[in-house]
Amino acid sequence: MNSTSCSDSITGGGRATGGFDKVVAVNVNLFWTKRPTAELALIRQVLVPDGTLYLFYGYGQPAGPAGVGPKPAPGHLIDYLATAGFDGATVGSGDIRCVVARPRRNP
């Protein structure tokens, strides 16, 4: 029985595909509370050059009042994205926080 990792499935067994226009992660604590070095490297590998990474966190409604639900601060996430070759910005609406990041042309 052969087993493959999730990253092998995404990258085609280790070959970069660069075929995703968008990568979206909603309430994935890893990005907000850890140093996601390997995960950001994998996303950078499979995202097309003009693609976009969206990292969302929050509860409630985008048009609702801010501060209703728990959510971590962006912390060092923008710095980690920069180290991984992304340019990112934090945006929010109501109780939803989002970091939008794009691969830098010259990482």
Secondary structure by P-SEA (a helix, b strand, c coil): cccccaaaaaaccccccccccbbbbccccccccccaaaaaaaaaaaccccbbbbbbbbccccccccccbbbbcccaaaaaaaaabbbbbbbbcccbbbbbbbbbccc
